[in-house]
């Protein structure tokens, strides 16, 4: 199936900033301070007045970089918030007479003027969202850093427009205002910025090659955001305000990403061979794109190209899927309307602007607020907070009481059971989903095959190790029979007892592990009928349904169910009303600002408080009415539910449902138990494989050393048998002293450094072998390279040791031993070769350790365990390298013939 991705097109929208006319703020503000406070206070506020005027002038210029302009807008907004609580700006005589003029951002020829600081704040908040969108559009989205920057700026822009909508628009709107700062426009712009931020995430998941299902979820949410923006654009007051290209762009983007979601999920459906739904999704995508392109006039060419390419991919896959269905699957393609809605993944949100616009720490005009007004405002705020908190607690308490009562009556679960849509408890459903994701009961057999494969690998390794020792023992016995008493080297059986004991121990471990594997297989086989319930997809299909009575006396079951549903619907409406009342209280508090009234009132603060708090009385009355209505409705629901329970024998259904819950829980517990035992077995075999591999290497080293000793001893014996003893000092052959001088040679070796092994690096014989320490070894692959590593099995990890508290199904293998590497066998030129008439050849002591690093039983039992390496007799001759293939053993040799 074609899986081509759409080309990332950098076509997004940024918002132009609003333009303004110059305003002289310095003189009116200073005059107000002189009039209501004093000339001294005006002089003290000189710096603050000039700072505010300078910020306003800089905003009028608009020539700075986007980052600097963003910071300026934030600082100026905080200054306006400080001024709002100290300077009443209006057309009244004793107030500050300041008129702010701003042009519409989308209709440059329209402007509005207001003597209202909220109009100024609304324009600044709008421009803050606009400059954030410009920063996002300027980022390089072809790099991960730029893509992240663009996404963050779009979310910040959405946050600025949301702040405008929720906090300022209502106070600044009116006949003398512009459309761009209305609640409708701010909400539309927030959705548009969120759509573009989510689109950045879609570009990221495509670049990261995420699964098709995730790409579909992200694209679906992009399409929903664009659809919400488009819905606002086609309704008043925005329907006649924006240029047609804006509307076409948003509409085409919405269709593009809705189709993209269908296209991506179709790729996954093809992998699952769900060909019927795949065709339906591709048909829906093709139809959406075709319809959207009809109304895409005026949009930029790159966007049309992207839509056209996506349409091509969709149509190619649709054609291929139809052919496969006609030839192979022959499935009935469902209608698009019958398909379930695609899931979404919301990855963005509007960045809150409350922190960056918080003016609580600003020091400007700090001394201008009268202490009496500040205290009065604090008292009023406390009274208002108490009202809001009391009403919110009543609503929340009533919602909790309703939830508990419905739970006691098993509603609405019993009605869902009647429809066959009952669900599991949340925790149990999560457990079942985890089991199904893990492979379910059918996946246990796959795990068991891995367990058997690992056991077989260990058994083969152990057999190869034992064959090494047996082959060396047979060769030693044959040579011993050939030479009789002249063969003085220790028998193999005296040296390999410890190696055989370890191999036998590993064999016992494998036997016990095999029995444990058999027990696990029996457990899987015996419990498969129980665990098979976990294969139900969805798992709710395994639950019993609430059946209608077999014998109906009155035939009024439908009316009983219908009446109960009606009451539950009324209850849901009341719940929505409660949520609306709580939001209404919070919204009224957010918009309530009596500071200007407090600063200008000449009467009693208490009278003002009473008048202002009375605004909340109607909402409090609605809260009380809602609670009373719900209590009465809950009594009616209880009576209706009693009739429903008696008619449909609800108690028997509950019992069968609880039984099903217990069966599913028991199946999950048994699955986890068996899976844990399998995991312990896998860990055991991986650890045991390392231990056996180590033992095999030690045996290989032992065999190599024995082969070298055998060669040297046979050469020595052959020379003695042939009588190759030369007394003429001019002879070119090797000279051996008379019999009986071996003791003198050994003593001489202990005192004469000529016999001691050279400590300097010696050039090895020219055998061409890559390992100089084993001159006789034949080249070949390493034994370890022939074994199958445990890492070939999916999920295997070689543990350092068995986990503590593991089940007693497996015994831990013995710890690995790492013997030190054998030193090089250097060729020594002894003193008697220089002057053979003075030094007899020493007798060889073949009771030396088989290879360096062995301890205890690996040495000849007749030799002391503590030896001075300087006193060990070394061969006084230089032995030639053996012919290739003369023995098998040592690292780099193939052990299996």
C-alpha positions in Angstrom: 0.0 0.0 0.0 1.4 3.4 -0.8 2.5 5.3 2.2 3.7 8.5 0.7 3.5 11.5 3.0 2.3 14.9 2.0 5.0 17.5 1.5 5.3 19.9 4.3 4.0 23.3 3.0 5.0 26.4 5.0 1.7 28.1 4.3 0.3 29.6 7.5 -1.3 32.9 8.5 0.0 35.7 10.6 -2.1 38.6 11.9 -1.4 42.2 11.0 -1.1 44.6 13.9 -3.6 47.4 14.5 -2.5 50.9 13.7 -3.2 53.9 15.9 -3.0 57.7 16.1 -0.8 59.7 18.4 -2.2 60.5 21.9 -0.8 63.0 24.4 -1.2 61.2 27.7 1.3 63.3 29.7 -0.7 66.5 30.1 -4.2 65.0 31.0 -2.7 62.6 33.5 -0.6 65.3 35.2 -3.5 67.7 35.4 -5.6 65.0 37.0 -2.9 64.4 39.6 -2.5 68.1 40.4 -6.3 68.5 40.6 -7.1 65.4 42.9 -3.8 65.1 44.7 -1.2 67.9 44.7 1.6 69.5 42.6 4.2 67.8 44.7 2.6 64.4 43.9 2.7 65.4 40.2 6.4 66.2 40.4 7.0 62.9 42.2 5.2 61.1 39.3 7.1 62.9 36.6 9.3 59.9 35.7 6.2 57.5 35.5 4.3 60.0 33.4 7.2 60.3 30.9 7.7 56.6 30.8 4.1 56.0 29.9 4.2 58.6 27.2 7.4 57.2 25.7 5.9 53.7 25.6 2.9 55.0 23.8 5.1 56.8 21.3 7.1 53.7 20.6 4.0 51.7 20.0 2.9 54.3 17.4 6.2 53.9 15.5 6.2 50.2 15.3 9.7 49.9 13.8 11.4 47.6 16.3 12.0 43.9 15.9 9.2 41.5 16.7 10.8 40.4 20.0 11.3 44.0 21.2 7.8 44.9 20.1 6.3 42.0 22.0 8.1 43.1 25.2 7.0 46.7 24.7 3.4 45.6 24.4 3.6 43.6 27.6 5.1 46.4 29.5 2.6 49.0 28.3 -0.3 46.7 29.0 0.9 46.4 32.6 1.2 50.1 32.8 -2.4 50.5 31.6 -3.6 48.1 34.2 -1.9 50.2 36.9 -3.5 53.4 35.4 -6.9 51.8 35.3 -7.1 51.6 39.1 -5.9 55.2 39.6 -7.1 57.3 36.7 -10.8 57.2 35.7 -10.7 57.8 31.9 -14.0 59.0 30.5 -15.7 62.0 29.1 -16.9 63.1 32.5 -15.7 66.5 33.7 -13.6 65.4 36.7 -12.1 62.4 34.9 -9.1 62.1 32.6 -10.2 63.1 29.2 -8.2 60.8 26.9 -9.4 59.7 23.5 -7.8 56.5 22.0 -8.1 55.9 18.2 -7.3 52.6 16.6 -7.8 51.2 13.0 -9.3 47.8 12.3 -6.6 45.2 11.5 -8.6 43.6 8.8 -10.3 46.7 7.3 -7.6 49.3 7.3 -9.9 52.0 6.3 -12.2 51.7 9.4 -11.2 53.3 12.7 -12.9 53.9 16.1 -12.2 56.2 19.0 -13.2 55.8 22.7 -12.5 57.6 25.9 -12.1 54.2 27.5 -8.9 52.6 28.9 -10.4 49.2 28.1 -10.5 50.1 24.4 -6.8 50.8 24.6 -6.1 47.6 26.5 -8.1 45.6 24.0 -6.0 47.0 21.1 -2.7 46.2 22.9 -3.8 42.7 23.7 -4.8 42.2 20.0 -1.4 43.4 18.9 0.3 41.2 21.3 -1.4 38.2 19.8 -0.5 39.5 16.3 3.2 39.9 17.0 3.3 36.4 18.5 1.8 35.0 15.3 4.5 37.0 13.2 7.2 35.5 15.4 5.8 32.0 14.7 5.6 32.6 11.0 9.2 33.8 10.8 10.6 30.6 12.5 12.4 28.1 10.3 10.1 25.0 10.6 12.5 22.9 8.6 14.6 22.4 11.8 13.4 20.8 15.1 14.3 24.0 17.0 12.5 26.3 14.6 9.5 24.0 14.6 9.3 24.1 18.4 9.7 27.9 18.4 6.8 28.3 15.9 4.6 26.0 17.9 5.2 27.8 21.1 4.6 31.2 19.5 1.4 30.1 18.0 0.2 28.9 21.4 1.2 32.2 22.9 -0.7 34.0 20.2 -3.8 31.9 21.0 -3.4 32.8 24.7 -3.3 36.5 23.9 -6.5 36.3 21.8 -8.2 34.2 24.5 -7.2 36.7 27.2 -8.7 39.5 25.0 -11.9 37.5 24.6 -12.3 36.6 28.3 -11.2 39.8 30.0 -11.4 42.9 27.8 -13.6 42.5 24.7 -16.9 43.0 26.6 -15.7 46.1 28.3 -14.3 47.7 25.1 -17.0 46.7 22.6 -19.9 48.9 21.6 -21.1 51.0 18.7 -17.8 53.0 18.7 -15.5 50.0 18.4 -13.9 47.8 15.7 -14.9 44.2 14.8 -11.4 42.8 15.3 -11.5 43.2 19.1 -15.0 41.7 19.5 -15.6 38.4 21.4 -16.4 36.6 18.2 -13.2 37.7 16.4 -10.9 37.0 19.3 -12.4 33.5 19.7 -12.0 32.8 16.0 -8.3 33.9 16.1 -7.6 31.8 19.1 -8.9 28.7 17.2 -6.9 29.6 14.1 -3.7 30.0 16.1 -4.3 26.7 17.9 -4.9 25.0 14.5 -1.5 26.2 13.3 0.2 25.2 16.5 -1.3 21.7 16.2 -0.2 21.7 12.5 3.4 22.2 13.7 3.0 19.0 15.8 1.7 17.2 12.7 4.8 18.2 10.8 6.9 16.9 13.7 5.2 13.4 13.9 5.6 13.1 10.1 9.3 14.0 10.3 9.8 11.5 13.2 8.1 8.7 11.3 5.5 8.1 14.0 2.8 5.4 13.6 0.0 6.2 11.2 -2.6 6.0 13.9 -0.9 8.9 15.8 -0.5 10.9 12.7 -4.2 10.5 12.1 -5.1 11.7 15.6 -3.0 14.8 15.3 -4.3 15.6 11.8 -7.9 15.1 13.0 -7.5 17.7 15.7 -5.9 20.1 13.3 -8.9 19.8 11.1 -11.3 20.3 14.0 -9.5 23.6 15.0 -9.7 24.9 11.4 -13.4 23.9 11.3 -14.1 25.9 14.4 -12.4 28.9 13.0 -14.3 28.5 9.7 -17.6 28.2 11.5 -16.9 31.6 13.2 -15.9 33.2 10.0 -19.2 32.5 8.2 -21.3 33.9 11.0 -22.0 37.5 11.9 -20.3 39.8 12.7 -17.3 38.2 10.8 -19.1 36.9 7.7 -18.8 40.2 5.8 -15.7 41.5 7.5 -12.9 39.2 6.3 -11.4 38.9 2.8 -12.6 35.9 0.8 -9.1 34.5 0.6 -9.0 34.2 4.4 -12.2 32.2 4.4 -11.1 30.0 1.5 -7.7 29.3 3.2 -9.3 28.2 6.5 -11.9 26.1 4.7 -9.4 24.4 2.5 -7.1 23.7 5.5 -10.0 22.2 7.4 -10.8 19.8 4.5 -7.1 19.0 4.0 -6.5 17.8 7.5 -9.8 16.0 7.8 -8.8 14.1 4.7 -5.2 13.7 6.0 -6.6 12.0 9.1 -8.7 9.6 7.0 -5.7 8.9 4.7 -3.4 8.1 7.7 -5.8 5.8 9.4 -6.4 4.0 6.1 -2.7 3.1 6.0 -3.0 1.4 9.3 -6.2 -0.3 8.3 -4.5 -1.7 5.3 -1.8 -3.2 7.5 -4.5 -4.8 9.6 -6.3 -6.0 6.4 -9.5 -4.2 7.4 -10.1 -3.5 3.7 -13.7 -2.5 4.0 -13.2 0.4 6.4 -10.0 1.4 4.6 -12.0 1.9 1.4 -14.7 3.9 3.2 -12.2 6.2 4.9 -10.4 6.8 1.5 -13.7 7.5 -0.2 -14.5 10.1 2.5 -11.1 11.7 2.2 -11.4 11.9 -1.6 -14.9 13.4 -1.4 -13.8 16.1 1.1 -10.8 17.2 -1.0 -12.8 17.4 -4.2 -15.5 19.5 -2.6 -13.0 21.8 -0.8 -11.0 22.5 -4.0 -14.2 23.8 -5.6 -14.3 26.7 -3.1 -10.5 27.2 -2.9 -10.3 30.1 -5.2 -7.8 32.7 -4.2 -5.6 30.6 -2.0 -1.9 30.4 -2.5 -0.5 27.9 -5.0 1.6 25.9 -2.6 -1.5 25.1 -0.5 -3.4 24.0 -3.6 -0.4 21.9 -4.6 -0.3 20.2 -1.2 -4.1 19.4 -1.4 -3.7 18.1 -5.0 -0.9 15.8 -4.0 -2.8 14.5 -1.0 -5.8 13.9 -3.3 -3.6 11.9 -5.7 -2.2 9.7 -2.9 -5.8 9.1 -1.6 -7.1 8.2 -5.0 -4.2 5.8 -5.8 -4.6 4.0 -2.6 -8.4 3.9 -3.1 -8.0 2.4 -6.5 -5.6 -0.2 -5.2 -7.8 -1.1 -2.2 -10.8 -1.5 -4.5 -8.9 -3.9 -6.7 -7.7 -6.0 -3.7 -11.2 -6.1 -2.3 -12.7 -7.2 -5.6 -10.1 -9.9 -6.2 -9.3 -11.2 -2.7 -11.3 -9.9 0.3 -14.8 -9.4 -1.2 -15.9 -7.3 1.8 -18.9 -5.1 2.0 -17.9 -1.5 2.2 -19.8 0.4 4.8 -21.3 3.8 4.4 -19.2 6.8 5.5 -22.0 7.8 7.9 -21.9 4.5 9.6 -18.2 4.8 10.5 -17.2 5.7 14.0 -15.6 9.2 14.4 -11.9 9.2 14.2 -10.1 9.8 17.6 -8.1 13.0 18.2 -5.0 13.9 20.1 -5.0 17.4 21.5 -1.3 18.4 21.8 -1.6 22.2 22.1 -3.4 24.7 24.3 -3.5 28.5 24.6 -0.6 29.7 26.7 -2.0 31.7 29.7 -1.0 35.4 29.6 -2.0 36.2 33.2 1.6 35.9 34.4 3.3 38.1 31.8 0.5 40.7 32.0 0.2 40.7 35.8 0.7 44.3 37.1 0.6 43.4 40.8 4.4 44.0 41.1 4.5 47.3 39.1 5.6 50.3 41.0 4.2 53.0 38.7 1.9 55.6 40.4 2.1 53.5 43.6 1.5 56.5 45.9 -1.6 57.8 44.1 -4.1 55.3 45.4 -5.8 56.6 48.7 -5.4 54.2 51.6 -9.1 54.4 52.3 -10.0 53.3 48.8 -7.5 50.4 48.9 -8.9 49.1 52.1 -12.5 49.5 50.9 -11.6 47.6 47.7 -10.0 44.8 49.7 -13.1 44.5 51.9 -15.4 44.4 49.0 -13.3 41.7 47.3 -13.5 39.6 50.4 -17.3 39.9 50.5 -17.6 39.0 46.9 -15.3 36.1 47.2 -17.4 34.7 50.1 -20.5 34.8 47.9 -18.8 33.1 45.0 -17.3 30.4 47.2 -20.6 29.7 49.0 -22.6 29.3 45.8 -19.9 27.2 44.2 -19.7 24.9 47.2 -23.5 24.4 47.0 -23.4 23.5 43.3 -20.4 21.1 43.7 -22.0 19.4 46.8 -25.2 18.8 44.9 -23.4 17.3 41.9 -21.5 14.9 44.2 -24.7 13.9 46.0 -26.4 13.2 42.6 -23.4 11.1 41.5 -23.5 9.0 44.6 -27.2 8.4 44.4 -27.1 7.4 40.8 -24.3 5.0 41.6 -26.4 3.4 44.3 -29.2 2.9 41.8 -26.7 1.5 39.2 -27.6 4.2 36.7 -26.9 4.7 33.9 -25.0 1.4 33.8 -28.2 -0.7 33.9 -29.6 1.1 30.9 -26.3 0.6 29.0 -26.4 -3.1 29.9 -29.9 -3.3 28.3 -28.3 -1.9 25.1 -25.3 -4.2 25.3 -22.9 -1.3 25.8 -22.0 -1.9 29.5 -18.3 -1.4 30.4 -15.8 -2.7 32.8 -14.6 -0.9 35.9 -11.8 1.5 34.9 -9.0 -0.4 36.7 -10.0 -3.8 35.3 -10.4 -2.4 31.8 -6.9 -0.9 32.0 -5.6 -4.3 33.2 -7.2 -6.1 30.3 -5.9 -3.6 27.8 -2.4 -4.0 29.1 -2.7 -7.8 28.7 -4.0 -7.4 25.1 -1.3 -5.0 24.2 1.2 -7.5 25.6 0.0 -10.2 23.2 -2.7 -11.8 25.3 -2.9 -15.6 26.0 -1.9 -16.5 22.4 1.3 -14.6 22.9 2.4 -17.0 25.7 3.1 -19.8 23.2 5.5 -17.4 21.4 7.3 -16.8 24.6 7.4 -20.5 25.3 9.1 -21.1 21.9 11.7 -18.6 22.9 12.2 -20.4 26.2 12.6 -23.8 24.4 15.0 -22.3 21.9 17.2 -20.9 24.7 17.2 -24.3 26.4 18.2 -26.0 23.3 21.1 -23.6 22.8 22.3 -24.2 26.3 22.1 -28.0 25.8 24.1 -27.9 22.6 26.7 -25.7 24.2 27.0 -28.2 27.1 27.3 -31.2 24.7 30.0 -29.4 22.7 31.9 -28.7 26.0 31.8 -32.3 27.1 32.9 -33.5 23.7 36.0 -31.3 24.0 37.0 -33.1 27.2 36.1 -36.6 26.0 38.1 -36.1 22.8 41.2 -35.0 24.7 40.8 -37.9 27.1 40.6 -40.4 24.3 43.7 -39.0 22.6 45.6 -39.1 25.9 44.6 -42.7 26.5 45.7 -43.7 23.0 49.1 -42.1 23.4 49.5 -43.6 26.9 48.8 -47.0 25.5 51.4 -46.4 22.7 54.3 -45.3 24.9 53.4 -47.1 28.1 55.4 -46.2 31.2 57.6 -43.8 29.3 54.5 -41.5 29.0 54.8 -39.6 32.3 52.3 -36.9 31.8 49.3 -36.9 34.2 46.1 -38.6 33.0 43.3 -36.4 31.8 41.0 -37.7 34.5 43.2 -36.3 37.3 43.0 -32.8 35.8 39.5 -32.4 34.5 37.4 -33.5 37.5 36.5 -30.0 38.4 35.5 -29.2 34.8 33.4 -32.3 34.6 31.8 -31.5 38.0 30.9 -28.0 36.7 29.5 -29.5 33.5 27.5 -32.0 35.5 26.1 -29.2 37.6 25.0 -27.3 34.5 23.4 -30.4 33.2 21.5 -30.8 36.5 20.4 -27.1 36.2 19.1 -27.7 32.7 17.2 -30.8 33.8 15.5 -28.9 36.6 14.8 -26.0 34.3 13.3 -28.4 31.7 10.9 -29.7 34.4 10.0 -26.1 35.3 9.3 -25.4 31.6 7.0 -28.4 31.5 5.1 -27.1 34.5 4.7 -23.7 32.8 3.4 -25.4 29.6 0.9 -27.4 31.7 -0.2 -24.2 33.4 -0.8 -22.6 30.0 -2.7 -25.6 28.7 -4.8 -26.0 31.9 -5.6 -22.3 32.2 -6.2 -21.5 28.6 -10.0 -21.9 28.9 -9.9 -19.4 31.7 -7.6 -16.9 30.0 -9.3 -17.1 26.6 -11.8 -14.5 27.8 -9.0 -12.0 27.6 -9.0 -12.4 23.8 -12.4 -10.8 23.4 -12.2 -7.5 21.5 -13.7 -5.4 22.8 -13.6 -7.0 26.2 -17.1 -5.7 26.9 -18.3 -8.4 24.5 -17.6 -11.0 27.2 -19.9 -9.3 29.7 -23.5 -10.5 30.1 -26.3 -8.2 28.9 -29.5 -7.2 30.6 -32.2 -9.2 28.9 -35.8 -8.4 28.7 -38.2 -10.6 30.6 -39.1 -13.8 28.8 -42.7 -13.5 29.7 -44.2 -10.0 29.6 -47.5 -9.5 31.5 -48.3 -6.0 30.5 -46.1 -5.3 27.6 -45.0 -2.0 29.0 -41.3 -2.6 29.3 -40.5 0.0 26.6 -42.6 2.7 28.3 -40.8 1.9 31.6 -37.4 2.3 30.0 -38.5 5.4 28.1 -39.8 7.1 31.2 -36.5 6.4 33.1 -34.5 7.8 30.2 -36.6 11.0 30.1 -35.9 11.6 33.8 -32.2 11.0 33.4 -32.2 13.5 30.5 -33.9 16.1 32.7 -31.2 15.5 35.3 -28.5 16.0 32.8 -30.0 19.3 31.8 -30.0 20.4 35.4 -26.3 19.5 35.7 -25.5 21.6 32.6 -27.4 24.5 34.2 -25.3 24.1 37.4 -22.1 24.3 35.4 -23.4 27.4 33.6 -24.4 29.1 36.8 -20.9 28.5 38.3 -19.3 30.0 35.2 -21.6 32.9 35.3 -20.6 33.8 38.8 -16.9 33.6 38.0 -17.5 35.7 34.8 -19.4 38.4 36.8 -16.6 38.6 39.4 -13.9 38.9 36.7 -15.7 41.7 35.0 -16.6 43.5 38.2 -14.4 46.5 38.9 -15.6 49.1 41.4 -12.2 50.8 42.0 -13.1 53.9 39.9 -16.4 54.2 41.8 -14.6 53.8 45.1 -12.1 56.5 44.2 -14.8 58.9 43.1 -17.6 58.2 45.6 -18.4 60.8 48.3 -20.9 58.7 50.2 -20.7 55.6 52.4 -18.7 52.6 51.2 -21.3 50.3 52.8 -24.1 51.6 50.6 -21.9 51.2 47.6 -21.1 47.6 48.6 -24.7 46.7 49.1 -25.6 48.1 45.7 -22.8 46.4 43.9 -23.3 43.0 45.6 -27.0 43.1 44.7 -26.0 42.3 41.1 -25.2 38.7 42.2 -28.6 38.1 43.9 -30.4 36.8 40.7 -27.7 34.2 40.1 -27.8 33.1 43.7 -31.6 32.6 43.4 -31.0 30.5 40.2 -28.6 28.3 42.2 -31.2 27.7 44.9 -33.9 26.9 42.4 -31.6 24.4 40.6 -30.8 22.6 43.7 -34.5 22.4 44.8 -35.6 21.1 41.3 -32.9 18.4 41.3 -33.9 17.1 44.7 -37.4 16.7 43.5 -36.3 15.0 40.3 -34.0 12.5 42.1 -37.1 11.3 44.1 -38.9 10.7 40.8 -35.9 8.8 39.3 -35.7 6.5 42.3 -39.3 5.6 42.0 -39.0 4.9 38.3 -35.8 2.9 38.8 -37.5 0.6 41.3 -40.1 -0.3 38.7 -37.4 -0.8 36.1 -35.4 -3.1 38.5 -38.4 -5.2 39.3 -39.4 -5.6 35.7 -36.0 -6.5 34.3 -34.8 -8.7 37.3 -31.9 -6.3 37.8 -30.5 -8.3 40.8 -29.8 -11.4 38.8 -28.0 -9.3 36.1 -25.8 -7.7 38.8 -24.9 -11.1 40.1 -23.9 -12.4 36.7 -22.0 -9.2 35.9 -20.0 -9.5 39.2 -19.2 -13.1 38.3 -17.9 -12.0 34.9 -15.8 -9.3 36.6 -14.3 -11.9 38.9 -13.6 -14.3 36.0 -11.8 -11.6 34.0 -9.8 -10.5 37.1 -8.8 -14.1 37.7 -7.7 -14.6 34.1 -5.6 -11.4 34.3 -4.0 -12.6 37.5 -3.2 -16.1 36.0 -1.8 -14.5 32.8 0.5 -12.3 34.8 1.7 -15.2 37.0 2.5 -17.4 33.9 4.1 -14.5 32.1 6.3 -13.7 35.2 7.4 -17.4 35.3 8.3 -17.3 31.6 10.3 -14.1 32.1 12.2 -15.7 35.0 13.0 -18.7 32.7 14.3 -16.4 30.0 16.6 -14.6 32.4 17.8 -18.0 33.8 18.7 -19.4 30.4 20.5 -16.2 29.3 22.6 -16.2 32.4 23.3 -20.0 32.1 24.4 -19.6 28.5 27.0 -17.1 29.6 28.3 -19.5 32.3 28.4 -22.5 29.9 30.2 -20.4 27.2 32.8 -19.5 29.8 33.3 -23.1 30.8 33.6 -24.1 27.1 36.3 -21.6 26.7 38.2 -22.9 29.7 38.0 -26.4 28.3 39.3 -25.2 25.0 42.2 -23.6 26.7 42.9 -26.8 28.6 42.8 -28.9 25.5 45.2 -26.5 23.7 47.7 -26.6 26.5 47.5 -30.4 26.6 48.1 -30.6 22.9 51.2 -28.4 23.1 52.6 -30.6 26.0 51.8 -33.7 24.0 53.7 -32.5 21.0 56.7 -31.5 23.1 56.8 -34.8 25.0 56.4 -36.9 21.8 59.3 -35.0 20.2 61.5 -35.7 23.3 60.5 -39.4 23.4 61.1 -39.8 19.7 64.6 -38.4 20.0 65.4 -40.7 22.9 64.1 -43.7 20.9 66.0 -42.8 17.8 69.2 -42.4 19.9 69.7 -38.8 18.7 72.4 -38.1 21.2 75.5 -36.2 20.0 78.7 -35.8 21.9 80.6 -34.0 19.2 80.5 -30.3 19.9 80.8 -29.6 16.2 77.6 -31.5 15.4 74.8 -29.4 13.9 72.0 -31.4 15.7 70.7 -31.1 19.2 73.0 -32.5 21.9 71.7 -34.2 25.0 74.0 -34.9 28.0 74.4 -38.4 29.4 71.7 -40.0 31.5 71.8 -39.0 35.1 72.5 -35.3 34.7 68.8 -34.2 34.8 69.1 -33.4 38.5 72.1 -31.2 37.9 70.2 -29.4 35.1 67.3 -28.7 37.4 69.5 -27.4 40.1 71.4 -25.3 37.6 68.1 -23.9 36.2 67.2 -22.6 39.7 70.5 -20.7 40.0 71.5 -20.0 36.4 69.4 -17.3 34.6 70.2 -19.0 31.3 67.5 -21.5 32.1 65.0 -18.9 33.3 62.3 -17.8 30.8 63.2 -14.5 29.2 61.3 -11.5 30.4 61.8 -9.7 27.1 59.3 -10.2 24.2 60.5 -13.0 22.0 59.7 -13.3 18.3 57.3 -16.2 17.9 57.9 -19.0 15.4 56.9 -18.1 11.9 53.7 -20.1 11.9 51.6 -17.3 10.6 49.1 -17.8 13.3 47.3 -14.7 14.6 47.6 -15.8 18.2 51.4 -15.9 19.2 50.7 -17.4 22.5 49.5 -20.6 20.9 52.0 -21.4 18.1 50.5 -24.7 17.2 46.8 -23.7 16.8 45.2 -24.1 13.5 43.2 -21.1 12.3 39.4 -21.3 12.4 36.3 -19.6 13.8 36.0 -19.1 17.6 33.8 -21.6 19.4 31.8 -18.8 20.8 31.1 -17.5 17.3 29.3 -20.7 16.5 26.7 -20.3 19.2 23.5 -18.5 18.9 23.6 -15.5 21.2 20.6 -14.9 23.4 20.2 -11.5 21.9 18.6 -13.0 18.8 15.4 -13.5 20.7 13.1 -10.4 21.0 13.1 -8.8 24.4 16.0 -10.9 25.7 18.4 -9.1 28.2 21.3 -10.9 29.8 20.9 -10.2 33.5 23.9 -9.8 35.8 22.3 -12.1 38.3 19.0 -13.7 39.0 16.4 -11.2 40.3 15.9 -11.4 44.1 12.7 -13.0 45.2 12.2 -14.8 41.9 10.0 -17.9 41.9 11.7 -21.2 42.6 11.1 -22.5 39.1 14.7 -22.2 38.2 18.0 -22.6 40.1 20.6 -20.0 39.4 23.6 -21.2 37.4 27.0 -21.0 39.1 28.9 -17.7 38.7 31.1 -17.3 35.7 34.9 -17.7 36.1 37.2 -15.7 33.9 40.7 -17.3 33.9 43.6 -15.1 33.0 45.0 -15.4 29.5 47.8 -17.9 28.9 51.2 -16.3 28.5 53.1 -16.8 25.3 55.1 -20.0 24.8 58.4 -18.4 23.9 61.2 -20.3 22.2 64.1 -20.5 24.6 67.8 -21.0 23.6 69.3 -22.9 26.5 72.9 -22.8 27.6 73.7 -26.3 26.6 73.1 -25.5 22.9 75.9 -23.0 23.2 78.1 -25.5 24.9 76.5 -28.9 24.8 79.4 -30.6 26.4 78.9 -28.8 29.7 75.2 -29.0 30.3 73.1 -32.1 30.0 69.4 -31.7 28.9 67.0 -31.6 31.9 64.1 -34.0 32.3 60.8 -32.4 31.5 58.3 -32.0 34.3 54.9 -32.7 32.6 53.1 -32.2 35.9 53.0 -28.4 35.4 49.6 -26.7 35.4 47.7 -27.5 32.1 47.4 -23.7 31.5 48.2 -20.6 33.5 45.5 -19.4 35.9 44.2 -22.8 37.0 43.8 -23.4 40.7 43.3 -26.4 43.0 42.1 -29.6 41.3 43.2 -28.4 37.9 46.8 -28.9 38.9 48.5 -32.3 39.1 47.4 -33.7 42.4 51.0 -34.8 43.1 52.4 -31.3 42.9 52.3 -28.6 45.6 49.8 -25.9 44.9 52.3 -23.1 45.7 55.2 -23.1 43.3 57.8 -20.6 42.4 57.5 -20.1 38.7 61.3 -19.5 38.5 62.0 -23.1 39.6 59.8 -24.8 37.0 61.9 -26.7 34.5 61.5 -25.3 31.0 62.2 -27.2 27.8 65.8 -26.4 26.8 65.1 -26.8 23.1 63.2 -24.8 20.5 60.2 -26.7 19.3 59.0 -26.1 15.7 55.4 -25.2 15.0 53.2 -28.2 14.1 51.8 -28.9 10.7 48.3 -27.6 10.1 45.6 -29.9 11.2 47.9 -31.8 13.6 45.5 -31.1 16.5 42.3 -29.4 17.3 41.8 -27.0 20.2 42.4 -23.6 21.5 40.8 -20.2 20.7 40.0 -19.7 17.1 39.5 -23.5 16.4 36.3 -25.2 15.2 35.5 -27.7 17.9 32.7 -29.5 16.0 34.0 -31.9 13.2 
